[in-house]
Amino acid sequence: MIKYFKLPLGYPQQLLRELSKVFGKSFVIQLLNAIARPPSRYYLRVNTLKTTRSALVEKLKRYGIPIFPDEVLDDAIYIKIDNTPRNVPVSEYIVVADKYAAESVLVGANLYIPGVVKFDKDIKRGDYVTIVDPKGHIVGWGLALINSDEISKNERGIAVKTIISRYNVPSLRDLKEYKEGLFYAQSYPAILTSHILDPKPGDIIVDMCAAPGGKTTHLAQLMRNKGVIYAFDKSEKKISAIKENVKRLDITCVKPIVHDSRYIHIDYRWLRVDKVLLDPPCSALGVRPKLYEEKSWRDIIALAEYQKQFLKAAYCILDKGGLLAYSTCTITIHENEHVIKYAVSKLGYRLISQKYFIGTYGFRIEGIDHELVQRFFPHIHDSPGYFIALLEKP
């Protein structure tokens, strides 16, 4: 059965209870309602190695795109979008996409073959189809570019070209300016994180969980391509994504390395760095728009313990006085404030003030100064849910 979703969407009950204990039920409902929709500002980071902000704004305006410079960050621009959900046609044919592919289609992305869960057997190239998520929520409508019997024979390519999505977010990947590497689509708090680490030309930096390379390439941009960034991630596929973005953006100071960076202090004993960027795997509860959530509370606790392992390794490779920017796209205190408390009380880091403070103070817990960390909440800041802390090795 297909259906239009209603808010708030499906979340495990224990997860909702735990969030409500911290933030209150009303706050959580407002937060989840906002997460179900994209922000009203779609941010791009200007590649200042190749162009200026004003020049890029003028180029994009020629396409009729309503684009504006950010009020604080001088390399950020945004597109105003209408985040009111649209009605989507219901066709005779239905294509089921996995959760993550469906969330991309929700904001206008095409549906690629790896994201297809079920393709009606009678679909032929040129048929109009309705795309739904695994729970039957309608996310988009478009044109099938392959026959149903071709799905199993192909691993790559577009299965359905999206024509109407639930939310009207402009697609920019086909623009000449994108292919020339003049910008990178990135959330506002993610852009902010690199500015907070404040890399300088000549710095030696490690990005511990670097794929797909958004923050890595931003650090390189802020360093003017002078210095070195060791960009770690644990699979060839993730490293390939970094290499693609490095090439498109004309970055020359990044060295991508396939490795589990929890062990770089053991396997790269020679490595000593000025700064570390740590955006570890997290529950991603702040990512928007979100169709539903299946992560359990047990998953949250396990992720928090996992994140701590990266902090241990980072402490070993940082020079004295070195800085570490810690960020997540989630909202739980266990993956955020509690992890920072561990870094301070158990590992010896010092929590320091941030160059930019645009969000709100962190959650007040014993052991850390909550005014030194910042949070972004979707229903307050019109952004993803996000957390940023800046640590120093004394």
C-alpha positions in Angstrom: 0.0 0.0 0.0 1.3 3.5 -0.9 0.6 6.5 1.3 1.6 10.1 2.0 3.4 10.2 5.3 2.2 12.1 8.3 4.3 13.8 11.0 6.0 12.9 13.2 7.3 9.9 11.5 8.2 6.4 12.8 10.9 6.2 15.5 11.6 3.4 17.9 9.7 4.0 21.1 12.7 3.7 23.4 14.6 6.2 21.4 11.7 8.7 21.7 11.6 8.1 25.4 15.3 8.7 25.9 15.2 11.9 23.8 12.2 13.1 25.7 13.9 12.6 29.0 16.6 15.0 27.9 14.8 17.6 25.9 11.1 17.2 26.8 8.3 15.7 24.8 7.1 18.9 23.1 10.7 19.9 22.1 11.2 16.4 20.5 8.0 16.6 18.6 8.9 19.9 17.1 12.4 18.7 16.3 11.2 15.6 14.6 8.6 17.5 12.6 11.3 19.8 11.3 13.7 16.8 10.5 11.0 15.4 8.2 11.5 18.3 5.9 14.5 19.9 4.2 15.8 23.3 5.5 14.5 26.3 3.7 18.1 27.2 2.8 20.2 24.9 0.6 23.8 25.7 1.2 26.8 25.6 -1.2 30.4 26.1 -0.3 32.3 28.3 -2.8 35.6 26.9 -3.9 37.7 30.0 -3.4 40.7 28.3 -5.0 38.9 28.6 -8.3 36.5 31.5 -8.1 35.1 34.2 -5.8 31.8 34.2 -4.1 30.4 37.2 -6.0 31.4 35.7 -9.3 29.8 32.4 -8.5 26.6 34.1 -7.3 26.3 36.0 -10.6 26.9 32.8 -12.7 24.2 30.8 -10.8 21.7 33.7 -11.0 21.8 33.4 -14.8 20.0 30.1 -14.4 17.2 31.9 -12.5 18.4 30.3 -9.2 17.4 32.4 -6.1 20.9 32.5 -4.5 22.3 34.7 -1.8 25.6 35.2 0.2 25.6 33.9 3.8 25.6 36.6 6.4 28.5 35.2 8.4 30.7 32.8 6.4 32.4 34.4 3.4 32.6 31.2 1.4 29.0 30.1 1.9 26.0 30.9 -0.3 22.5 29.5 -0.1 19.4 28.9 -2.3 16.0 29.7 -0.9 13.7 26.7 -1.3 10.1 26.1 -0.5 10.0 23.2 1.9 6.3 22.7 1.7 5.6 19.1 0.6 4.1 18.7 -2.9 1.6 16.2 -4.1 3.2 13.5 -6.2 1.3 11.7 -9.0 0.4 8.0 -8.4 1.2 5.9 -11.5 0.2 2.4 -12.4 3.7 1.3 -11.8 5.5 1.4 -8.4 9.2 1.3 -7.7 10.4 0.7 -4.1 13.7 2.5 -3.2 15.8 1.7 -0.1 15.5 4.3 2.8 18.6 6.3 1.9 17.9 6.4 -1.8 14.3 7.3 -1.1 15.4 10.2 1.1 17.5 11.5 -1.8 14.6 11.2 -4.3 12.5 13.1 -1.7 14.5 16.2 -2.6 14.8 15.7 -6.3 17.6 13.2 -6.8 17.3 10.5 -9.5 16.9 6.9 -8.4 20.0 4.9 -9.1 20.0 1.2 -9.7 21.9 0.3 -6.4 19.1 2.0 -4.5 16.2 0.0 -6.0 14.6 -2.6 -3.7 11.7 -3.6 -6.0 10.9 -2.8 -9.6 7.5 -3.8 -10.9 8.1 -6.6 -13.4 6.1 -5.0 -16.2 7.9 -1.7 -16.3 9.4 -0.7 -19.6 11.8 2.1 -20.5 9.8 5.2 -20.9 7.0 4.3 -18.4 6.1 6.8 -15.7 6.5 5.4 -12.2 5.8 6.4 -8.6 8.8 5.9 -6.2 8.1 4.9 -2.6 10.2 4.0 0.4 10.1 0.5 2.0 7.2 1.6 4.2 5.2 2.8 1.2 5.6 6.5 1.6 5.5 8.3 -1.7 8.7 10.3 -2.4 8.7 11.0 -6.1 7.4 10.4 -9.6 9.5 10.0 -12.8 10.5 8.3 -16.0 11.9 4.7 -16.0 15.2 4.6 -18.0 15.5 0.9 -18.0 13.3 -2.2 -18.4 12.5 -4.3 -15.3 14.5 -7.2 -16.7 17.6 -5.0 -16.8 17.8 -4.3 -13.1 19.5 -7.5 -12.2 22.0 -7.1 -15.1 23.3 -3.7 -14.2 25.0 -2.4 -11.1 25.3 1.2 -12.0 23.3 3.9 -13.7 19.9 5.7 -13.3 16.9 3.5 -12.9 14.3 6.3 -12.7 14.8 10.0 -13.7 12.9 12.0 -11.1 10.5 14.6 -12.5 8.4 15.5 -9.5 9.7 15.0 -5.9 8.0 15.7 -2.6 10.2 18.7 -2.1 11.4 21.1 -4.8 15.2 21.3 -4.2 17.2 22.4 -7.4 19.5 19.8 -8.9 22.9 21.4 -9.6 25.1 18.4 -10.5 24.5 18.9 -14.3 25.6 22.6 -14.2 28.8 23.6 -15.9 29.9 25.3 -12.7 29.5 22.1 -10.7 31.6 20.1 -13.2 34.2 22.8 -13.1 34.5 22.4 -9.3 33.4 25.9 -8.4 31.2 24.8 -5.5 30.4 21.9 -3.1 27.0 21.3 -1.7 27.3 21.1 2.1 25.2 21.8 5.1 25.8 25.1 7.0 27.1 23.5 10.3 29.5 21.3 8.2 30.9 24.4 6.5 31.2 26.1 9.9 33.1 23.1 11.4 36.1 23.6 9.1 36.2 27.3 9.9 36.2 26.5 13.6 39.3 24.2 13.2 40.8 27.3 11.4 43.5 25.5 9.3 46.5 27.6 8.1 48.8 27.3 5.1 51.5 24.8 5.9 49.5 22.9 8.6 49.7 19.1 8.8 46.2 17.8 9.3 44.4 14.5 9.7 40.8 14.0 8.7 40.0 10.8 10.5 36.7 9.8 8.8 37.0 11.8 5.6 34.6 10.4 3.0 33.1 11.8 0.8 35.6 14.6 1.3 33.5 17.7 2.0 35.4 18.9 5.0 38.7 17.5 3.7 38.5 19.7 0.6 37.2 22.7 2.6 40.3 22.4 4.9 42.5 22.3 1.8 40.7 25.4 0.4 41.3 27.3 3.7 44.9 26.3 3.7 45.2 27.6 0.1 46.5 24.1 -0.9 49.6 24.6 1.1 50.5 21.9 3.7 49.2 18.3 3.8 46.0 16.6 4.8 46.0 12.9 5.4 42.4 11.8 4.6 41.6 8.5 6.2 38.7 6.2 5.6 38.3 2.5 6.0 37.2 1.3 2.5 38.3 1.7 -1.1 34.8 2.8 -2.0 34.9 5.7 0.5 38.4 6.7 -0.6 37.3 6.7 -4.2 34.6 9.3 -3.3 37.3 11.5 -1.7 39.5 11.2 -4.8 36.6 12.2 -7.1 35.9 15.3 -5.1 39.6 16.2 -4.7 40.0 16.0 -8.5 36.9 18.0 -9.3 37.8 20.8 -6.9 41.5 20.9 -8.0 42.8 20.0 -4.5 46.5 19.1 -4.5 47.5 18.8 -0.8 45.3 15.8 0.2 46.7 12.3 0.6 43.8 9.8 0.8 44.6 6.6 2.7 42.5 3.5 3.2 42.8 2.7 6.8 40.7 2.4 10.0 41.9 5.6 11.7 41.1 4.2 15.2 44.6 2.6 14.8 46.6 5.3 13.1 48.6 5.9 16.3 49.7 2.2 16.1 50.1 1.8 12.3 51.4 5.3 11.6 53.6 5.9 14.6 55.6 8.6 12.8 52.6 10.8 12.3 52.5 14.0 14.2 50.0 16.7 13.2 48.9 20.2 14.0 45.2 19.6 13.8 42.6 16.8 13.5 39.1 16.8 12.1 36.9 14.1 13.6 33.4 13.7 12.2 32.9 10.0 13.3 30.2 7.6 12.3 27.1 8.5 14.3 23.4 7.8 14.4 22.7 10.7 12.0 19.5 11.6 13.8 19.9 15.2 12.7 20.1 14.5 9.0 17.1 15.9 7.1 14.8 15.2 5.4 14.2 11.9 7.1 11.5 9.4 6.2 11.7 7.4 9.4 14.3 6.0 11.8 15.2 2.4 12.7 18.2 2.8 14.9 17.7 1.5 18.4 18.8 3.0 21.7 21.4 0.2 21.9 22.8 1.4 18.5 23.2 4.9 20.0 25.2 3.6 23.0 27.4 1.4 20.8 28.1 4.4 18.5 29.1 6.6 21.4 31.7 4.0 22.5 32.9 3.7 18.9 33.5 7.4 18.7 35.6 7.4 21.8 38.2 5.1 20.1 38.9 7.8 17.5 39.6 10.4 20.2 42.2 8.1 21.8 44.1 7.7 18.5 43.8 11.4 17.7 45.3 12.4 21.1 48.4 10.3 20.3 49.2 11.9 17.0 48.5 15.5 17.9 51.4 17.7 18.8 51.2 19.5 22.1 48.9 22.5 21.6 47.3 20.8 18.6 43.6 21.2 18.0 40.8 18.7 17.3 37.4 19.7 15.9 34.7 17.1 16.8 31.4 17.2 15.0 28.4 15.0 14.5 25.1 15.2 12.6 23.1 13.8 15.5 21.3 15.1 18.6 21.9 12.7 21.4 23.9 13.7 24.4 25.5 10.3 24.5 27.2 10.9 21.1 28.0 14.5 21.9 28.4 16.0 25.4 29.1 12.6 27.0 31.8 11.9 24.4 33.4 15.3 25.0 33.3 14.7 28.8 35.2 11.5 28.2 37.8 13.3 26.1 38.3 15.9 28.8 38.2 13.7 31.9 39.8 10.5 30.6 42.1 11.5 27.8 43.3 14.9 28.9 41.9 17.1 26.2 41.0 20.7 27.0 37.7 22.1 25.8 38.3 25.6 24.2 36.1 28.4 22.8 35.2 28.4 19.1 36.0 31.1 16.6 32.3 31.2 15.4 29.3 30.6 17.7 26.1 30.6 15.7 24.1 27.8 17.3 23.0 27.3 20.9 24.9 26.2 24.0 25.3 22.4 24.5 23.3 20.4 27.0 24.4 21.1 30.6 26.2 18.1 32.1 28.7 17.8 34.9 32.3 17.8 33.8 32.3 20.1 30.8 31.5 23.8 30.2 28.3 23.6 28.1 28.9 27.1 26.8 32.0 26.0 24.9 30.1 23.5 22.6 27.4 24.4 20.2 24.4 22.7 18.9 22.1 23.2 15.9 18.4 22.2 16.1 16.3 21.9 12.9 13.3 23.6 14.4 15.3 26.4 15.9 18.1 27.1 13.4 16.5 25.8 10.2 19.5 23.5 9.8 20.4 19.8 10.3 20.7 18.6 13.9 24.4 19.1 14.6 27.0 19.3 17.3 30.5 20.9 17.3 33.3 21.0 19.9 36.8 22.2 19.7 39.5 20.4 21.8 43.1 21.1 22.5 45.9 18.8 23.5 47.6 20.8 26.3 
